Amino acid sequence: MNPLDNLYETFFILKPDLTEETTLNIIKKYQQMLITNGCRDILIYDRGRRHLSYPIQKYQDGIYIECSYVANKQIVSNLEKFFRIDDTVIRYLTIKTNSSFLVLEKQ
């Protein structure tokens, strides 16, 4: 494991009016972007459609997606740049988790 790589978790919320096929295409697009940029241990979970605590861009519901991966901070900033450009993403959050957890999990 490269010492500059960390374990990140990214959550993003998609617009609720997307079809299931469109949602899967968006997930595959971001998964392919992570693979192309050299991320490892990529896990993506579709958490489904949920009611938002407060309206975001006039939406009451959203489709929650969770991504877990090992990457460096440059890849994360590129991913967030794509989220800002993509009009189907209404909110995103990336957190750096404890990388020692990843080491313990692999043992």
C-alpha positions as CSV (number, residue, x, y, z in Angstrom):
1,M,0.0,0.0,0.0
2,N,1.4,3.4,-1.0
3,P,1.9,5.6,2.1
4,L,0.1,8.4,0.3
5,D,-3.0,6.3,-0.2
6,N,-5.9,6.4,2.3
7,L,-9.2,4.7,2.7
8,Y,-12.0,7.0,1.6
9,E,-15.8,6.8,1.7
10,T,-17.8,8.9,-0.6
11,F,-21.5,9.3,-0.3
12,F,-23.5,11.0,-3.0
13,I,-27.2,11.7,-3.6
14,L,-28.7,11.5,-7.1
15,K,-31.9,13.2,-8.3
16,P,-34.9,11.0,-7.4
17,D,-36.5,11.3,-10.9
18,L,-33.8,9.1,-12.6
19,T,-34.7,5.7,-13.9
20,E,-33.0,2.6,-12.6
21,E,-31.1,2.2,-15.8
22,T,-29.8,5.7,-15.7
23,T,-28.8,5.3,-12.0
24,L,-26.8,2.1,-12.9
25,N,-25.1,3.9,-15.8
26,I,-24.1,6.8,-13.5
27,I,-22.7,4.3,-10.9
28,K,-20.8,2.5,-13.6
29,K,-19.4,5.8,-14.9
30,Y,-18.0,6.7,-11.5
31,Q,-16.8,3.2,-10.8
32,Q,-14.9,3.2,-14.1
33,M,-13.4,6.6,-13.3
34,L,-12.1,5.2,-10.0
35,I,-10.6,2.1,-11.7
36,T,-9.0,4.2,-14.5
37,N,-7.3,6.5,-11.9
38,G,-5.8,3.5,-10.0
39,C,-8.1,3.2,-7.0
40,R,-8.0,-0.1,-5.2
41,D,-10.5,-2.1,-3.1
42,I,-13.5,-0.3,-4.6
43,L,-16.9,-1.2,-3.1
44,I,-20.1,0.6,-4.3
45,Y,-23.4,0.2,-2.6
46,D,-26.7,1.5,-3.9
47,R,-28.6,2.5,-0.7
48,G,-31.8,3.2,-2.6
49,R,-34.3,6.0,-2.7
50,R,-34.7,7.8,0.7
51,H,-36.5,10.8,2.0
52,L,-34.2,13.8,2.7
53,S,-34.2,15.5,6.1
54,Y,-34.6,18.8,4.3
55,P,-35.1,19.8,0.7
56,I,-32.1,20.0,-1.5
57,Q,-32.5,21.8,-4.8
58,K,-36.3,21.5,-4.3
59,Y,-36.1,17.7,-4.0
60,Q,-37.7,15.8,-1.1
61,D,-36.2,12.4,-1.9
62,G,-32.9,11.2,-3.3
63,I,-31.0,8.1,-4.4
64,Y,-28.2,7.4,-2.0
65,I,-24.9,5.8,-3.3
66,E,-22.0,4.8,-1.1
67,C,-18.5,4.2,-2.4
68,S,-15.5,2.9,-0.4
69,Y,-12.1,2.9,-2.0
70,V,-8.3,3.3,-1.4
71,A,-6.9,6.3,-3.2
72,N,-4.8,9.4,-2.9
73,K,-6.1,12.9,-2.3
74,Q,-5.7,14.0,-5.9
75,I,-8.1,11.3,-7.1
76,V,-10.6,12.3,-4.5
77,S,-10.4,16.0,-5.6
78,N,-10.9,14.9,-9.3
79,L,-13.9,12.8,-8.3
80,E,-15.5,15.7,-6.4
81,K,-14.8,18.0,-9.4
82,F,-16.9,15.6,-11.6
83,F,-19.7,15.6,-8.9
84,R,-19.8,19.4,-9.1
85,I,-20.2,19.3,-12.9
86,D,-22.7,16.5,-13.0
87,D,-26.2,17.9,-12.7
88,T,-27.7,14.5,-11.6
89,V,-25.7,14.7,-8.3
90,I,-27.5,16.9,-5.8
91,R,-25.1,16.4,-2.8
92,Y,-21.9,14.6,-2.0
93,L,-19.6,14.0,0.9
94,T,-16.2,12.4,1.1
95,I,-14.6,11.3,4.4
96,K,-11.1,9.8,5.0
97,T,-11.5,6.8,7.3
98,N,-9.0,5.1,9.5
99,S,-6.6,3.2,7.2
100,S,-5.5,0.9,10.0
101,F,-9.0,-0.5,9.9
102,L,-8.3,-1.7,6.3
103,V,-5.1,-3.4,7.4
104,L,-6.9,-5.2,10.2
105,E,-9.7,-6.2,7.9
106,K,-7.3,-7.8,5.4
107,Q,-5.5,-10.0,8.0
